[in-house]
Amino acid sequence: MQKKIHLILLLAVAALLTGCGADQAIKKGDKAYALGEYYDAATQYKKAYSQTPPKQRDQRGRLALKMAECYRRINYTQKAIASYNNAIRYKQADSLTHLYLGQQLMKNGQYKEATKQFQAQLDSIVVYEGAGLRGFEDARTLALTGLRSAQKAPGWKQEGSAYTVKRENFFNSRRSEYSPMLGGDEWDQLFFTSTRNQSKGDDLSGITGTKNADIFLSQKDDKGKWQRPESIDSELNTEGEEGACSFTPDGRTMYLTQCKTDPDYPRFATIVTSNRSDAAWSKATELKLTRDTLSAYAHPAISPDGEWLYFTSNMPGGMGGYDIWRVRLTTSGVGGVENLGAPINTPGDEMFPTFRPNGDLYFSSNGHEGMGGLDIYIAKPTQNTELITEDGELGSERYEIEHPGYPLNSQGDDFGMTFEGLKNQGYFSSNRGDGKGWDHIFSFYNPEIVQTVTGWVYEQDGYELPAGQVYMVGNDGTNLKLSVKGDGSFTQQIKAGVDYVFLGTCKGFLNHQEQLRVEPVTESEEYVLQFPLASITAPVLIDNIFYDFDKATLRPESAEALDKLVVLLEDNPNVTIELSAHCDYKGSAEYNKRLSQRRAESVVKYLIEHGIASDRLTPVGYGKDKPKKIRRKVTEKYPFLKENDILTEEFIKTLEDAEQQEQCNQLNRRTEFRVLRTTYGLFSK
């Protein structure tokens, strides 16, 4: 009898201890969940679930639902499905359980089962406070969208598309890689986010169970082969989370998402910026978009013109969970935030905006009809490349939403596009086929016909001008301002059958105009334009001007260079110039001055005969009085010279090589112009 009593007491104590252990695990799980640490929360809820006797069905059902919510948020799809099913089995489903289970089944490719869950959701919808949705209408809308998606997805997969997709294991690890972003003047740099073991810090994230994400970089070598990815070696990466970066058109400023670690406070994502000095990225600084400190701001994307920052946020005033917003970037800071509205945003989540350089906005959503998880969508402006109305407001009619189909999209999460210039090829991220829900980098290619124009803005007889801008006007209504990259280049998509005018500009330089007629083609084609800009402050060499020996008579082969000068003066009608001719040191100073004066006058005469007003032109013959001052660009052709060398008679005679002496004399025998005024005709009646 005493043994039986002792056994009963032991069982009672064990049950009590088990109950206490479960209660402690639940408290820890709830605290982790409140902080957004869903991996740690799921671990505690699972522990409590295993310590809860099967006969306590309500408790097990509540814990199953808590686990399901955690697994859903960290992309543990299979475990989320099992947990939601357990919550239903134990009759602890809430008003959104069938909706979320249907979405998870979609991610698992179980479209028939998903259809049943979406229908069950529609049959039993009730308002559930704190669901993150705005009640009945939002839940109903998402269930209807899910139902249509489950019905259409098998057909999309069977139909396919022109896209070719390949998993790029060279960039991938055994953890997550996502949000690739191509950079560099030749698209020879690939930035991406990764939770691989090489990330900074030793702690594992309570959100994902992996290391905190850092930004990594892979670069192409001289042979065009990608090199092993490395963590960016600067203060950019921290022991917190960094990822999902985007760049300004000049490539000098990076916008990225950062999430700092705080063990006692929920972690809200913020958008930060980093500047590049030479090859190094600076420590990131936060970009304040609003005064709201309780909302997330993530996934920045810079518009092709550099004037707008698009981003993801769950701030109040949106249409659902996460929406896509934008804010204007100015020299004095950021403007007010704007929600993109319908048809882009939905009651679901819209995330990871990015731009194709032609102006098309790509984003990912689980609120539109799709194949499962986040699908990629294309928002194309309906009127040229303008994204706003005349009064600056966004309108729903401004976009057409396109689903690019399979295999770009899949049953998993597909997001984070980046493009290799204007070609419809590049990289994106997806967790398709990964049992743990981890993301990996894929390449994509679509063989569509794309006509592009590439141009270079550079100083005439000098280097590239990264501060330059090009204005592009077409007879189809196109009117764009194009920024150039660090090498002074730009690339822009163009349309067949359109006549374009391009005006290259830069502060301190004269304008240069080019015209282009685009004809229809049967395969992709690139047009190349050059924009050599003449300096307003320094003498500009007029190359390939030839005179008869010892005379001022212009030779016929000079016409091409002089005709270009005529066009330059026509493109800059408010400019007056001094046209100067120079000689080498040979011969008397008086003779050289007379000869150079006659030569300058010959050039001016040619310009007048071709329509340039005489009062815009001042001919001056300097003879040998102004020997050439060497600029850095010239030293590339003549390595024996240094920048700022002045080719005086004394300097030339110090050169022992006769050929080098003659090359210096040739450099001195030149025709140049320099700008005198930029206000000609501006104040006349």
C-alpha positions in Angstrom: 0.0 0.0 0.0 2.8 2.4 0.9 4.6 1.6 -2.4 1.4 2.4 -4.4 1.0 5.8 -2.5 4.7 6.5 -3.2 4.3 5.8 -6.9 1.2 8.1 -7.1 3.1 10.9 -5.4 6.0 10.5 -7.8 3.7 10.7 -10.8 2.0 13.7 -9.4 5.3 15.5 -8.8 6.4 14.5 -12.4 3.2 15.9 -13.8 3.7 19.1 -11.8 7.3 19.5 -12.9 6.3 18.8 -16.5 3.5 21.4 -16.3 5.9 23.9 -14.8 8.4 23.1 -17.6 5.8 23.7 -20.3 4.7 26.9 -18.6 8.3 28.2 -18.5 8.8 27.3 -22.2 5.6 29.1 -23.1 6.7 32.2 -21.3 10.1 32.2 -23.0 8.4 31.5 -26.3 5.9 34.4 -25.9 8.8 36.8 -25.0 10.8 35.7 -28.0 7.7 36.0 -30.3 7.1 39.6 -29.0 10.7 40.5 -30.0 10.2 39.0 -33.4 12.6 36.1 -32.7 10.5 33.5 -34.3 13.1 30.7 -34.5 13.7 30.9 -30.8 10.0 31.2 -30.1 9.2 28.1 -32.2 11.9 26.1 -30.3 10.2 27.0 -26.9 6.7 26.3 -28.2 7.8 22.9 -29.5 9.4 22.1 -26.1 6.2 23.1 -24.4 4.1 21.0 -26.9 6.2 17.9 -26.2 5.7 18.4 -22.5 1.9 18.8 -22.8 0.0 15.5 -22.4 -2.2 14.5 -25.4 -5.3 14.7 -23.3 -4.8 18.4 -22.9 -6.1 19.0 -26.4 -6.9 22.7 -26.1 -3.4 23.5 -24.8 -1.7 21.4 -27.5 -3.9 23.0 -30.1 -3.0 26.5 -28.9 0.7 25.6 -28.9 0.4 24.1 -32.4 -1.0 27.4 -33.7 1.8 29.4 -32.1 4.3 27.1 -33.7 2.6 27.4 -37.0 2.8 31.2 -36.9 6.5 31.0 -36.2 7.3 28.5 -38.9 5.2 30.5 -41.4 7.3 33.6 -40.7 10.7 31.8 -41.1 9.7 29.8 -44.2 9.7 26.4 -42.5 6.8 25.5 -44.8 6.5 21.8 -44.1 6.5 22.3 -40.3 4.0 25.2 -40.7 1.6 22.9 -42.6 1.9 20.2 -40.0 1.3 22.7 -37.1 -1.7 24.4 -38.8 -3.2 20.9 -39.4 -2.7 20.1 -35.7 -4.3 23.3 -34.6 -7.3 22.4 -36.8 -7.3 18.9 -35.5 -7.4 20.1 -31.9 -10.1 22.7 -32.8 -8.0 25.7 -32.0 -8.0 27.3 -35.4 -8.5 31.0 -35.4 -10.2 33.2 -38.1 -7.1 33.1 -40.4 -5.8 29.6 -39.9 -7.4 28.2 -43.1 -6.1 31.2 -45.1 -2.5 30.8 -43.9 -2.6 27.0 -44.3 -3.8 27.5 -47.8 -0.9 29.9 -48.5 1.6 27.4 -47.1 0.1 24.6 -49.2 0.5 26.8 -52.2 4.2 27.1 -51.3 4.4 23.4 -51.2 2.8 23.0 -54.6 -0.3 21.2 -53.1 -2.8 23.2 -55.1 -5.8 21.0 -54.7 -5.4 20.9 -50.9 -4.9 24.7 -50.9 -8.2 25.2 -52.8 -10.0 23.4 -50.0 -8.4 25.6 -47.3 -9.2 28.8 -49.2 -12.8 27.7 -49.6 -13.0 26.8 -45.9 -11.7 30.3 -45.1 -14.4 31.9 -47.2 -17.0 29.7 -45.5 -16.0 30.7 -42.0 -14.6 34.2 -42.1 -14.9 36.2 -38.9 -13.1 39.4 -37.8 -10.0 38.6 -35.8 -8.4 41.4 -33.9 -4.6 41.7 -34.0 -4.3 39.6 -37.2 -2.3 42.2 -39.0 -5.2 42.5 -41.5 -8.0 44.9 -41.6 -10.6 42.3 -40.8 -13.3 40.7 -42.9 -12.8 42.3 -46.3 -9.0 41.9 -46.4 -9.2 38.2 -45.3 -12.0 37.6 -47.9 -10.0 39.3 -50.6 -6.8 37.2 -49.9 -8.8 34.0 -49.7 -10.5 34.7 -53.1 -7.1 35.6 -54.6 -5.6 32.4 -53.2 -8.5 30.4 -54.6 -8.0 31.8 -58.1 -4.2 31.3 -57.8 -4.6 27.6 -56.8 -6.8 27.1 -59.9 -4.5 28.9 -62.3 -1.0 27.8 -61.0 -0.9 24.4 -62.6 -1.7 25.9 -66.0 1.0 28.5 -65.6 3.5 25.8 -64.8 2.5 23.7 -67.8 2.4 26.7 -70.2 5.9 28.0 -69.2 7.4 31.1 -70.7 10.4 32.4 -72.6 12.5 32.7 -69.4 15.3 30.3 -68.7 16.3 29.9 -65.1 19.4 28.3 -63.5 20.5 28.0 -59.9 24.0 29.6 -59.6 25.6 27.4 -57.0 28.9 29.4 -57.3 27.4 32.2 -55.3 25.4 30.0 -52.9 26.3 28.4 -49.6 24.6 26.1 -47.2 22.7 29.0 -45.8 20.6 31.8 -47.4 21.7 34.1 -50.2 19.2 36.7 -51.5 18.6 40.1 -53.1 21.5 40.1 -55.6 22.4 43.5 -57.1 24.6 44.0 -60.1 27.0 47.0 -59.9 30.1 48.4 -61.6 30.3 50.2 -64.9 30.4 46.9 -66.8 28.0 45.0 -64.5 31.1 43.1 -63.2 30.2 43.3 -59.5 27.5 41.2 -57.8 26.5 42.3 -54.3 24.2 40.0 -52.4 23.0 39.2 -48.9 24.0 36.1 -47.1 23.8 34.4 -43.7 26.8 32.1 -44.4 29.3 31.3 -41.7 31.7 34.1 -42.9 29.2 36.8 -41.8 30.3 39.0 -38.9 29.6 38.0 -35.3 29.4 34.7 -33.5 25.8 34.7 -32.3 22.9 33.0 -34.1 19.9 35.0 -34.9 16.8 34.4 -32.8 14.7 35.2 -35.9 16.2 32.6 -38.3 18.5 30.4 -36.3 21.4 31.3 -38.6 24.0 34.0 -38.4 22.9 37.6 -39.0 23.1 38.5 -42.7 25.9 40.6 -44.2 26.5 41.9 -47.7 28.9 40.0 -49.8 30.6 40.9 -53.1 31.8 38.8 -56.1 33.7 40.5 -58.9 34.7 39.4 -62.4 38.4 39.1 -63.2 40.0 40.3 -66.4 38.8 37.3 -68.3 35.2 37.9 -67.2 35.1 35.0 -64.7 33.3 35.5 -61.3 35.6 35.4 -58.3 34.8 33.8 -54.9 32.4 36.0 -52.9 33.9 37.9 -50.0 32.3 39.9 -47.2 32.7 43.6 -47.8 35.8 44.5 -45.9 34.8 47.8 -44.3 32.6 49.2 -41.5 29.5 48.6 -43.7 28.8 45.2 -42.3 28.2 45.0 -38.5 27.2 42.2 -36.1 23.6 43.1 -36.8 21.7 42.4 -40.0 22.6 44.1 -43.3 21.1 43.3 -46.7 19.0 44.1 -49.8 21.1 46.9 -51.2 20.6 49.3 -54.1 22.7 52.0 -55.7 22.4 55.5 -57.1 22.9 55.8 -60.8 26.5 56.9 -60.4 27.2 53.9 -58.1 28.7 56.0 -55.4 25.9 55.7 -52.8 24.5 52.5 -51.4 21.0 52.2 -49.8 20.5 49.1 -47.8 18.4 47.5 -45.0 19.9 47.3 -41.5 18.5 45.7 -38.4 20.3 46.2 -35.1 20.4 43.7 -32.3 18.5 44.6 -29.0 17.8 41.7 -26.6 15.0 43.6 -24.9 13.3 45.4 -27.7 11.7 44.3 -31.0 14.0 44.8 -33.9 12.7 47.1 -36.6 14.4 47.2 -40.0 15.7 50.6 -41.1 17.1 52.0 -44.3 20.7 53.2 -44.1 23.1 54.7 -46.6 26.8 54.2 -47.2 29.1 56.2 -49.5 32.0 54.8 -51.6 35.4 56.4 -51.4 37.7 54.8 -54.0 36.8 51.1 -53.5 35.8 51.2 -49.8 32.3 51.6 -48.4 31.8 53.8 -45.4 30.0 53.0 -42.1 26.2 53.2 -42.7 24.1 56.0 -41.4 20.4 55.8 -40.9 18.0 57.6 -43.4 15.1 59.1 -41.5 12.0 58.7 -43.7 9.3 59.4 -41.1 9.1 60.0 -37.3 7.5 56.6 -36.9 9.9 54.4 -34.9 7.6 51.4 -34.6 7.4 50.4 -38.2 9.8 48.6 -40.5 11.5 50.3 -43.5 13.3 47.9 -45.8 14.2 46.8 -49.3 15.3 50.2 -50.8 15.3 50.7 -54.6 16.5 53.8 -56.4 14.7 54.8 -59.6 16.8 54.9 -62.8 16.8 58.7 -62.8 18.0 58.7 -59.2 15.2 61.0 -58.0 13.0 58.5 -56.1 13.6 56.0 -53.3 11.2 53.1 -53.3 10.9 50.9 -50.2 8.8 48.4 -48.2 7.1 49.3 -45.0 4.2 48.2 -42.7 3.7 51.8 -41.5 0.1 53.0 -40.9 -1.8 54.2 -43.9 -1.0 51.2 -46.1 -3.3 48.8 -47.8 -2.4 45.6 -46.0 0.6 44.0 -44.4 3.7 45.4 -46.1 3.3 47.9 -48.9 5.6 49.6 -51.4 6.1 53.3 -50.7 8.3 55.9 -52.2 9.9 59.2 -51.3 11.6 61.9 -53.4 15.3 62.3 -53.0 16.6 65.9 -53.0 19.8 67.7 -52.3 18.3 69.0 -49.0 16.9 65.6 -47.9 13.9 63.4 -48.5 10.3 64.5 -49.3 7.1 63.1 -47.9 6.3 59.4 -48.2 3.8 58.2 -50.8 2.0 54.9 -50.9 2.0 53.4 -54.5 -1.6 52.3 -54.0 -3.5 50.0 -56.2 -3.0 48.0 -58.4 0.5 47.4 -57.0 -0.3 47.2 -53.3 -2.9 44.7 -51.9 -4.1 43.5 -48.5 -1.2 41.1 -48.6 2.6 41.8 -48.6 4.3 43.7 -51.4 8.1 43.7 -51.0 11.5 43.8 -52.7 10.9 46.6 -55.3 13.6 46.9 -57.9 13.9 48.7 -61.3 14.9 47.5 -64.7 16.8 50.4 -66.2 14.1 50.9 -68.8 11.8 52.2 -66.0 9.8 49.0 -65.4 9.2 48.4 -61.7 9.6 44.8 -60.5 8.3 43.7 -57.1 7.2 40.6 -55.2 3.9 39.9 -53.6 1.7 37.3 -52.0 -1.4 39.4 -52.5 -1.8 39.1 -56.3 -2.7 35.9 -58.1 0.5 33.8 -58.2 2.0 30.3 -58.0 2.8 30.3 -54.3 4.7 32.4 -51.7 6.1 35.6 -53.1 5.8 35.9 -56.9 7.6 38.4 -59.1 5.4 41.0 -60.9 6.2 43.8 -63.3 4.5 47.2 -63.0 4.8 49.0 -66.3 4.1 52.7 -66.6 1.1 53.2 -68.9 2.4 56.5 -70.3 6.0 56.5 -71.5 8.3 56.4 -68.5 6.4 58.9 -66.3 5.2 57.5 -62.9 3.3 60.5 -61.6 0.5 62.7 -62.8 0.8 66.4 -63.5 -0.1 67.3 -60.0 2.5 64.9 -58.6 -0.1 62.3 -57.4 0.1 58.6 -58.1 -2.8 57.1 -59.9 -3.9 53.5 -60.3 -4.2 53.9 -64.0 -0.5 54.7 -64.2 0.5 51.0 -64.0 -0.2 47.8 -65.7 0.7 44.7 -63.7 2.1 41.7 -65.5 2.8 38.2 -64.1 5.9 36.8 -66.0 4.9 33.2 -65.4 6.9 30.1 -64.9 9.9 29.4 -64.5 10.8 32.9 -63.3 8.1 32.3 -60.7 7.6 29.1 -58.8 5.6 27.7 -55.9 8.3 29.1 -53.5 9.3 32.7 -52.8 10.7 34.5 -55.8 12.1 38.0 -55.4 15.1 40.4 -55.6 15.6 41.0 -59.3 18.7 42.6 -60.8 19.4 43.3 -64.4 22.5 43.2 -66.6 22.0 46.6 -68.1 18.9 46.8 -70.3 19.0 43.2 -71.3 16.3 41.0 -69.9 18.8 38.9 -68.0 20.4 38.9 -64.7 19.9 37.3 -61.3 17.2 36.9 -58.6 16.6 34.9 -55.5 14.3 32.0 -54.7 13.8 29.4 -52.0 12.2 26.9 -54.5 13.3 23.3 -53.8 15.0 24.1 -50.5 13.5 22.0 -47.6 14.6 24.5 -45.0 13.2 27.5 -46.8 16.6 29.1 -47.4 17.0 31.4 -50.3 19.5 31.0 -53.1 20.7 33.0 -56.1 19.4 32.0 -59.6 20.2 33.5 -63.0 17.5 34.3 -65.6 17.5 35.0 -69.3 14.7 36.1 -71.6 15.6 36.4 -75.4 13.4 39.4 -76.1 14.5 41.9 -78.7 15.9 45.0 -77.0 17.2 48.1 -78.8 19.5 50.3 -76.8 21.7 53.3 -77.1 24.9 53.5 -75.2 26.7 56.8 -75.0 29.9 58.3 -73.4 30.1 61.8 -72.0 33.7 63.0 -71.8 35.8 66.1 -72.0 37.0 66.8 -75.5 40.7 65.7 -75.5 40.2 64.5 -71.9 38.6 62.1 -69.5 35.1 60.9 -68.8 32.7 63.3 -67.1 30.7 61.3 -64.4 28.9 64.5 -63.5 27.5 64.8 -67.0 23.8 64.5 -67.9 22.1 63.6 -71.2 18.7 64.9 -72.2 16.8 62.5 -74.5 13.8 63.7 -76.5 11.8 61.5 -79.0 9.1 62.4 -81.4 6.9 59.8 -79.6 6.7 62.1 -76.5 9.8 60.7 -74.8 11.4 63.4 -72.6 14.1 62.0 -70.2 17.0 63.3 -68.2 19.7 60.5 -68.0 22.5 60.4 -65.5 25.8 58.8 -66.4 27.8 56.3 -64.5 31.3 56.6 -63.1 32.9 56.0 -66.5 30.8 58.7 -68.1 28.5 56.2 -69.9 24.8 55.7 -70.0 22.6 53.0 -71.6 18.9 53.6 -72.4 16.3 51.5 -74.1 14.9 53.0 -77.4 11.9 52.2 -79.6 11.8 51.4 -83.3 10.4 54.0 -85.6 11.2 56.9 -83.3 13.5 59.9 -84.0 15.6 60.9 -81.0 17.7 63.9 -80.1 20.3 63.6 -77.4 21.9 66.6 -75.7 25.1 65.9 -73.6 25.7 68.5 -70.9 28.0 69.1 -67.9 28.6 72.1 -65.8 31.7 74.0 -67.1 31.4 72.5 -70.6 29.6 73.3 -73.8 26.7 71.1 -74.9 27.0 68.4 -77.6 24.0 67.2 -79.6 23.5 63.9 -81.4 20.5 62.6 -83.4 19.4 59.0 -83.9 16.7 57.4 -86.1 15.8 53.9 -84.8 14.8 51.4 -87.4 12.9 48.1 -86.7 15.2 45.0 -86.2 14.8 41.3 -85.9 17.4 40.9 -83.1 18.7 43.0 -80.3 20.9 45.9 -81.4 22.9 48.6 -79.6 23.6 52.0 -81.0 26.7 53.9 -79.8 27.0 57.7 -79.4 29.9 59.9 -78.4 29.5 63.2 -76.5 32.9 65.0 -76.4 32.2 68.2 -74.4 34.4 71.3 -74.9 35.6 73.0 -71.8 34.4 76.6 -71.0 37.5 77.4 -68.9 40.4 75.7 -70.8 41.7 75.9 -74.4 40.2 73.1 -76.6 42.2 71.5 -79.3 40.7 71.3 -82.7 42.2 68.1 -83.9 43.0 67.2 -87.6 43.3 70.8 -88.9 45.8 70.8 -91.7 47.4 73.7 -93.7 49.6 73.8 -96.8 53.2 73.8 -95.9 54.4 77.3 -94.7 51.0 78.7 -95.7 47.6 79.6 -94.2 45.6 77.7 -96.8 43.4 75.0 -95.2 43.7 71.6 -96.7 40.5 69.7 -97.8 41.0 67.1 -95.1 40.4 69.8 -92.4 36.7 70.1 -93.4 35.5 67.3 -91.2 36.9 68.8 -88.0 35.7 72.3 -88.9 32.2 71.1 -89.8 32.0 69.6 -86.3 33.1 73.0 -84.9 30.3 74.6 -86.9 27.8 72.2 -85.3 29.2 72.8 -81.8 28.7 76.6 -82.3 25.2 76.0 -83.6 24.4 73.8 -80.6 25.7 76.6 -78.2 24.3 79.8 -79.8 25.2 82.0 -76.8 28.9 81.3 -77.0 31.7 83.5 -78.5 35.1 82.0 -78.9 38.7 83.0 -79.6 40.1 80.9 -82.4 43.9 80.6 -82.0 46.7 79.1 -84.1 50.1 78.2 -82.8 53.5 77.4 -84.2 56.6 75.6 -83.0 59.8 77.5 -82.0 61.5 77.2 -85.4 61.7 80.4 -87.4 61.6 84.0 -86.1 59.0 85.1 -83.6 57.6 87.8 -86.0 57.2 85.4 -88.9 55.5 82.7 -86.8 53.1 85.2 -85.4 52.1 86.5 -88.9 51.7 82.9 -90.2 49.6 81.8 -87.2 47.4 84.9 -87.4 46.7 84.2 -91.1 45.9 80.6 -90.2 43.5 81.6 -87.5 41.8 84.0 -89.9 41.5 81.1 -92.4 39.6 79.0 -89.9 37.3 82.0 -88.9 36.6 82.6 -92.6 35.5 79.0 -93.0 33.2 79.2 -90.0 31.6 82.5 -91.3 31.0 80.9 -94.7 29.2 78.1 -93.0 26.8 80.4 -91.1 28.5 81.4 -87.9 28.2 85.1 -87.1 31.5 87.0 -87.4 31.0 88.8 -84.1 31.1 85.4 -82.3 34.6 84.7 -83.6 38.0 86.3 -82.7 41.0 85.1 -84.6 44.4 85.3 -82.8 47.8 84.1 -84.0 50.1 83.4 -81.0 53.1 82.1 -83.0 55.3 80.4 -80.5 54.3 82.7 -77.6 52.1 80.1 -75.9 53.7 76.6 -76.0 51.4 73.7 -75.1 50.8 72.7 -71.5 50.6 69.0 -71.2 47.4 67.5 -69.8 47.2 64.0 -68.1 45.4 62.5 -71.1 48.3 63.4 -73.4 50.8 61.5 -71.2 49.1 58.3 -72.1 50.1 58.7 -75.7 53.5 60.3 -74.9 54.8 58.6 -71.7 58.0 60.6 -71.8 55.9 63.7 -70.9 54.4 64.5 -67.5 51.3 66.4 -66.6 51.8 70.2 -66.6 55.0 70.0 -68.6 55.2 73.2 -70.8 56.7 72.5 -74.3 59.0 75.6 -74.4 62.1 75.7 -76.7 64.3 75.1 -73.7 62.3 72.1 -72.5 62.3 70.5 -76.0 66.0 70.9 -76.4 66.7 69.0 -73.2 65.2 65.9 -74.8 68.0 63.7 -76.2 65.7 61.7 -78.5 65.2 63.6 -81.8 61.9 61.8 -82.4 60.6 63.0 -79.0 61.6 66.6 -79.9 59.7 66.4 -83.2 56.6 65.0 -81.4 56.7 68.0 -79.0 57.0 70.4 -82.0 53.9 68.7 -83.5 52.0 69.2 -80.3 52.9 72.9 -80.4 51.7 73.3 -84.0 48.0 73.3 -83.2 44.7 75.1 -83.6 42.6 75.7 -80.6 39.6 77.7 -79.4 38.6 78.9 -76.0 35.3 80.3 -74.8 35.2 84.1 -74.3 31.5 84.6 -73.4 28.4 82.4 -72.8 25.9 85.3 -73.0 25.9 86.2 -76.7 22.5 87.3 -77.8 20.8 86.8 -74.4 20.2 90.5 -73.8 19.5 91.7 -77.3 16.0 93.1 -78.0 
